[in-house]
Amino acid sequence: MQDGPRPTFPILVLPPLGPCRPLGPLVGRAVGPPGSGLRLTSCHRTYVAGGGNWASPFSAAGITAGETRFNREKIIQGQGIDEPLSETGFKQAAAAGIFLNNVKFTHVFSSDLMRTKQTVHGILEKSRFCKDMTVKYDSRLRERKYGVAEGRPLSELRAMARAAGEECPVFTPPGGETLDQVKMRGKDFFEFLCQLILKEAGQNEQCSQEAPSNHLETSLAERFPLGNNCAPRSKSKPGAPGFTASVLVVSHGGYLKSLLGYFLTDLECSFPATLSRSELSSVSPNTGISVFIVSLEEGDVKPTTQCVCVNLQDHLTGVTDTQ
C-alpha cells in the first residue's frame, strides 16, 4: 500500500428522474478513504467530478402491436376494444421476432391489451435468447383512450372533430384522453424505466468490479445501424463498458407517436438526418420498430436520447396486407 495521503475528489450527485425513497442524508457521501471512490447511493447516480464518467447507456426498442381486424377495417380500438391479432398480425409478430432473434434483451415490457400481449409473445418465441423471459405488462403502455369513439369507424371520429371545430388527433372525444394525458403516461413510464436501469446498474457495480461487456451492444448492432449513435460512450475513455441493459417495449401506434414527440420536444432527442419531419410525425405501422440509445451525461439532469431508427419495416418484406 502506498504511503501518504491520497488525493481527494469531490462527488457530484445527480437528482433522480422521478419520485424516489430517500436513504437519508448520507446518500452520496464518501464512506471510504479519500480517493477510494466509495460512497453511499440510492437510485441517484453518482460520479467522481473530473473523472469524465458517463452513466451506463442502455438501448430501448419500441414496437407497435401487430394488425387486428379492426385495423384493417379502420375501426377505433383505443383501450375499450380488446381485439386479438388477425392472421396478418400474427405473421407480422413472427416476422419481427425472426428479425430480432439474435438481439439480447434484458427487460421486456408490454401494454396489457390482447393485441400487444400476442405480439410480444410472437416476437419472443422466435428469439434465441429471450424465449423464457418474463414480460412485465404495464397499463401505462396502453393505446390512447378514445371514449365514445371506440368501436366506431375512424370516419365518425373525424366527423365528430369537424363538428367540434377541431381536427384529429387534437380532438378529444367525450370520455377520451387528451394528447397531453397520453404524453404524461409515456413520460411517467420512461422516467420509471430510467430509474430502474440506473438502480440496477448501481447494484451491479456494487456486486462486481468488472465492467459490463459489449455483448448487448454487439447483438443490437447486428440488426441496426448504431454508428455514431453511441456518441456519449464514444466520448468516454477507451475500454468504456457497453450497454448495461437492452429493453424491448411493445405498445401501440398512437402511444408510441406521442412518446416520440416527447423525445423530440422535451428531451431534444437527436435523430438521423435522413428522417423527414413527416416520418417523425406519422403513426407507426403495425410492428414498426423504433430504436433509441439512452444515457445520462455527467452534470445533466435529464437523459440524452439518440434515435437509431424510426418505424423500421424491413422485416415486413413478404408479409402481405400490412398497414
C-alpha positions as CSV (number, residue, x, y, z in Angstrom):
1,M,0.0,0.0,0.0
2,Q,1.3,3.4,-0.9
3,D,2.2,5.7,2.0
4,G,1.0,9.3,2.4
5,P,-2.4,10.9,1.8
6,R,-4.3,10.1,-1.4
7,P,-5.8,12.9,-3.5
8,T,-9.5,13.7,-2.8
9,F,-12.2,14.1,-5.4
10,P,-15.5,15.9,-5.0
11,I,-18.6,13.9,-5.6
12,L,-21.4,15.0,-7.9
13,V,-24.8,13.5,-7.3
14,L,-27.4,13.9,-10.0
15,P,-31.0,14.2,-8.8
16,P,-33.3,11.3,-9.5
17,L,-35.5,11.3,-12.6
18,G,-38.7,10.9,-10.6
19,P,-40.1,10.1,-7.1
20,C,-37.6,8.1,-5.1
21,R,-37.5,6.9,-1.5
22,P,-34.5,8.8,0.0
23,L,-32.0,6.9,2.1
24,G,-31.2,9.8,4.4
25,P,-28.6,12.5,4.5
26,L,-25.7,10.0,3.9
27,V,-26.7,9.4,0.2
28,G,-23.8,10.5,-2.0
29,R,-21.3,10.9,1.0
30,A,-17.9,9.3,0.7
31,V,-17.6,6.4,3.0
32,G,-14.1,5.1,2.2
33,P,-10.6,6.6,2.5
34,P,-10.1,9.7,0.4
35,G,-9.7,8.8,-3.3
36,S,-11.3,5.4,-2.9
37,G,-14.4,6.4,-4.8
38,L,-16.6,4.5,-2.2
39,R,-19.9,6.3,-1.4
40,L,-23.5,5.6,-0.5
41,T,-26.1,5.6,-3.2
42,S,-29.8,5.2,-3.6
43,C,-31.4,5.5,-7.1
44,H,-29.3,8.6,-7.6
45,R,-26.4,8.2,-10.0
46,T,-23.0,9.3,-8.5
47,Y,-20.0,10.5,-10.4
48,V,-16.5,11.4,-9.4
49,A,-16.2,15.0,-10.6
50,G,-13.5,15.5,-13.3
51,G,-13.3,11.7,-13.9
52,G,-15.2,12.0,-17.2
53,N,-17.6,9.2,-16.3
54,W,-20.9,8.6,-18.0
55,A,-23.9,6.9,-16.6
56,S,-24.2,3.5,-18.3
57,P,-26.2,3.8,-21.5
58,F,-29.0,1.4,-22.5
59,S,-30.9,0.7,-25.6
60,A,-34.7,0.8,-26.0
61,A,-36.6,-0.7,-28.9
62,G,-40.3,0.2,-29.2
63,I,-42.5,-2.0,-31.4
64,T,-46.1,-1.4,-32.4
65,A,-48.7,-4.1,-32.0
66,G,-49.5,-6.3,-35.0
67,E,-52.6,-5.9,-37.1
68,T,-56.1,-6.7,-35.9
69,R,-59.3,-7.0,-37.9
70,F,-60.3,-3.5,-36.7
71,N,-57.0,-2.0,-38.0
72,R,-57.9,-3.4,-41.4
73,E,-61.5,-2.0,-41.2
74,K,-60.3,1.3,-39.8
75,I,-62.3,0.9,-36.6
76,I,-61.1,2.9,-33.5
77,Q,-59.9,0.4,-30.8
78,G,-58.3,2.6,-28.1
79,Q,-58.4,0.8,-24.8
80,G,-62.0,-0.4,-24.7
81,I,-61.9,-2.7,-27.7
82,D,-59.6,-5.5,-26.9
83,E,-59.3,-7.2,-30.3
84,P,-56.9,-10.1,-31.0
85,L,-54.4,-10.1,-33.8
86,S,-55.6,-11.0,-37.3
87,E,-53.8,-13.7,-39.3
88,T,-51.7,-11.0,-40.8
89,G,-51.0,-9.6,-37.4
90,F,-49.6,-12.9,-36.2
91,K,-47.4,-13.1,-39.3
92,Q,-46.1,-9.6,-38.6
93,A,-45.2,-10.5,-35.0
94,A,-43.4,-13.6,-36.1
95,A,-41.5,-11.6,-38.8
96,A,-40.5,-9.1,-36.2
97,G,-39.3,-12.0,-33.9
98,I,-37.2,-13.5,-36.7
99,F,-35.7,-10.1,-37.4
100,L,-34.8,-9.6,-33.8
101,N,-33.9,-13.2,-32.9
102,N,-30.3,-12.5,-32.2
103,V,-30.8,-9.4,-30.1
104,K,-30.3,-9.9,-26.4
105,F,-32.9,-8.1,-24.4
106,T,-32.6,-7.8,-20.6
107,H,-36.0,-6.3,-20.0
108,V,-39.3,-6.8,-21.8
109,F,-42.4,-4.6,-21.3
110,S,-45.8,-4.6,-23.0
111,S,-49.1,-3.0,-22.9
112,D,-51.6,-5.3,-21.1
113,L,-54.1,-5.3,-24.1
114,M,-54.6,-8.5,-26.0
115,R,-53.1,-7.3,-29.3
116,T,-49.8,-6.3,-27.6
117,K,-49.7,-9.5,-25.5
118,Q,-50.0,-11.6,-28.6
119,T,-47.4,-9.5,-30.4
120,V,-44.8,-9.7,-27.7
121,H,-45.4,-13.5,-27.4
122,G,-44.9,-13.9,-31.2
123,I,-41.6,-11.9,-31.0
124,L,-40.1,-13.8,-28.1
125,E,-40.9,-17.3,-29.3
126,K,-38.6,-16.7,-32.2
127,S,-35.8,-15.4,-30.0
128,R,-32.6,-17.4,-29.5
129,F,-32.0,-15.8,-26.1
130,C,-35.3,-14.5,-24.7
131,K,-37.9,-17.2,-25.1
132,D,-38.3,-17.7,-21.4
133,M,-38.1,-14.0,-20.3
134,T,-40.8,-12.7,-18.1
135,V,-42.8,-10.0,-19.7
136,K,-43.9,-7.1,-17.5
137,Y,-47.3,-5.9,-18.5
138,D,-47.9,-2.2,-17.8
139,S,-51.2,-0.3,-18.3
140,R,-49.2,2.9,-18.8
141,L,-48.3,1.5,-22.3
142,R,-51.9,1.2,-23.4
143,E,-53.2,3.0,-26.5
144,R,-54.8,6.4,-26.2
145,K,-58.3,6.1,-24.8
146,Y,-60.9,7.4,-27.3
147,G,-64.0,7.2,-25.1
148,V,-67.3,7.2,-27.0
149,A,-65.4,6.8,-30.4
150,E,-64.1,3.4,-29.5
151,G,-65.7,0.7,-31.7
152,R,-66.7,3.2,-34.3
153,P,-65.2,3.9,-37.7
154,L,-62.4,6.4,-38.0
155,S,-64.6,8.4,-40.3
156,E,-67.0,9.0,-37.5
157,L,-64.2,10.3,-35.2
158,R,-63.2,12.7,-37.9
159,A,-66.8,13.9,-38.3
160,M,-67.1,14.4,-34.5
161,A,-63.9,16.5,-34.7
162,R,-65.2,18.7,-37.6
163,A,-68.5,19.2,-35.7
164,A,-66.5,20.5,-32.7
165,G,-64.4,22.8,-35.0
166,E,-61.2,20.7,-34.4
167,E,-59.0,18.3,-36.2
168,C,-57.8,14.8,-35.4
169,P,-55.7,13.9,-33.5
170,V,-56.1,17.1,-31.3
171,F,-59.8,16.5,-30.9
172,T,-60.7,14.6,-27.7
173,P,-64.0,12.6,-27.8
174,P,-66.1,12.6,-24.7
175,G,-64.6,10.1,-22.2
176,G,-61.3,10.1,-24.1
177,E,-57.8,11.1,-23.2
178,T,-56.2,14.3,-24.3
179,L,-52.8,14.2,-26.1
180,D,-51.2,15.8,-23.0
181,Q,-52.6,12.9,-20.8
182,V,-51.2,10.3,-23.2
183,K,-47.8,12.2,-23.2
184,M,-47.8,12.2,-19.4
185,R,-48.4,8.4,-19.3
186,G,-45.4,8.0,-21.6
187,K,-43.2,10.3,-19.6
188,D,-44.1,8.5,-16.4
189,F,-43.2,5.2,-17.9
190,F,-40.0,6.4,-19.4
191,E,-38.8,8.0,-16.1
192,F,-39.7,4.8,-14.3
193,L,-37.6,2.9,-16.8
194,C,-34.6,5.2,-16.4
195,Q,-34.8,4.9,-12.7
196,L,-35.0,1.1,-12.9
197,I,-32.0,0.8,-15.2
198,L,-29.8,3.2,-13.1
199,K,-30.8,1.4,-9.9
200,E,-29.9,-2.0,-11.3
201,A,-26.6,-0.6,-12.8
202,G,-25.7,0.7,-9.4
203,Q,-26.4,-2.6,-7.7
204,N,-24.3,-4.4,-10.3
205,E,-21.4,-2.0,-9.7
206,Q,-21.5,-2.8,-6.0
207,C,-21.6,-6.5,-6.6
208,S,-18.9,-6.7,-9.3
209,Q,-15.8,-4.7,-10.1
210,E,-15.8,-5.9,-13.7
211,A,-17.2,-3.6,-16.4
212,P,-20.1,-4.9,-18.4
213,S,-19.3,-6.5,-21.7
214,N,-20.3,-5.3,-25.1
215,H,-22.5,-8.2,-25.9
216,L,-25.7,-6.3,-25.7
217,E,-24.5,-3.6,-28.0
218,T,-23.0,-6.1,-30.4
219,S,-26.2,-8.0,-30.7
220,L,-28.1,-4.8,-31.4
221,A,-25.5,-3.6,-33.9
222,E,-26.0,-6.8,-36.0
223,R,-29.5,-5.5,-36.9
224,F,-29.4,-1.7,-36.5
225,P,-27.0,1.0,-37.8
226,L,-25.8,2.2,-34.4
227,G,-22.9,4.0,-36.0
228,N,-22.3,7.3,-34.1
229,N,-25.5,6.9,-32.1
230,C,-23.4,5.8,-29.2
231,A,-21.7,9.2,-29.0
232,P,-21.9,9.6,-25.2
233,R,-20.0,6.4,-24.7
234,S,-17.5,7.2,-27.5
235,K,-16.5,10.4,-25.7
236,S,-15.5,8.4,-22.7
237,K,-12.2,6.7,-22.1
238,P,-11.1,3.7,-24.2
239,G,-12.5,0.5,-22.8
240,A,-15.7,2.1,-21.5
241,P,-18.4,-0.5,-20.9
242,G,-21.1,-1.3,-23.4
243,F,-24.9,-1.1,-22.7
244,T,-25.9,-2.2,-19.3
245,A,-29.5,-3.0,-20.5
246,S,-31.4,-3.7,-23.7
247,V,-35.1,-3.0,-23.4
248,L,-38.0,-4.2,-25.6
249,V,-41.2,-2.2,-25.3
250,V,-44.4,-3.4,-27.2
251,S,-47.1,-0.8,-27.3
252,H,-49.4,1.0,-29.8
253,G,-49.1,3.3,-32.8
254,G,-50.7,6.4,-31.2
255,Y,-49.0,5.9,-27.9
256,L,-45.5,5.5,-29.5
257,K,-46.1,8.5,-31.7
258,S,-46.8,10.5,-28.5
259,L,-43.7,9.2,-26.9
260,L,-41.6,10.1,-29.9
261,G,-43.0,13.6,-29.7
262,Y,-41.9,13.7,-26.0
263,F,-38.4,12.6,-27.0
264,L,-38.2,15.2,-29.8
265,T,-39.5,18.3,-27.9
266,D,-38.9,17.7,-24.2
267,L,-35.7,15.6,-24.3
268,E,-34.4,17.2,-27.5
269,C,-33.6,13.8,-28.9
270,S,-31.2,13.7,-31.9
271,F,-32.5,11.9,-35.0
272,P,-30.8,10.6,-38.1
273,A,-30.5,13.4,-40.7
274,T,-32.2,11.2,-43.2
275,L,-35.5,11.3,-41.4
276,S,-38.1,13.8,-42.7
277,R,-40.5,15.8,-40.5
278,S,-43.4,13.8,-41.8
279,E,-41.7,10.5,-40.9
280,L,-41.3,11.8,-37.3
281,S,-44.9,12.8,-37.1
282,S,-46.5,9.7,-38.6
283,V,-48.2,6.8,-36.7
284,S,-46.0,3.7,-36.6
285,P,-47.2,0.9,-38.9
286,N,-48.1,-2.5,-37.4
287,T,-44.9,-3.9,-35.8
288,G,-42.9,-0.9,-36.9
289,I,-39.6,-0.8,-34.9
290,S,-38.0,2.3,-33.4
291,V,-34.7,2.1,-31.5
292,F,-33.1,4.6,-29.2
293,I,-29.9,4.9,-27.1
294,V,-30.5,6.5,-23.7
295,S,-27.8,7.8,-21.4
296,L,-27.1,10.4,-18.7
297,E,-24.2,12.7,-19.3
298,E,-22.1,13.9,-16.4
299,G,-23.7,17.1,-15.0
300,D,-27.0,16.6,-16.8
301,V,-30.3,16.0,-15.0
302,K,-32.2,14.6,-17.9
303,P,-31.5,11.7,-20.2
304,T,-29.7,12.1,-23.5
305,T,-31.7,10.2,-26.2
306,Q,-30.4,9.4,-29.6
307,C,-32.5,7.8,-32.3
308,V,-31.1,4.9,-34.3
309,C,-34.3,4.4,-36.5
310,V,-38.0,5.2,-36.5
311,N,-40.8,2.9,-37.7
312,L,-38.4,0.4,-39.4
313,Q,-40.3,-2.1,-41.6
314,D,-37.6,-4.2,-43.1
315,H,-38.9,-7.3,-41.5
316,L,-42.3,-6.9,-43.3
317,T,-41.0,-7.7,-46.7
318,G,-43.1,-10.6,-48.0
319,V,-45.7,-10.2,-45.3
320,T,-48.9,-9.1,-47.2
321,D,-51.7,-6.8,-46.2
322,T,-49.7,-4.7,-43.8
323,Q,-50.9,-1.2,-42.7
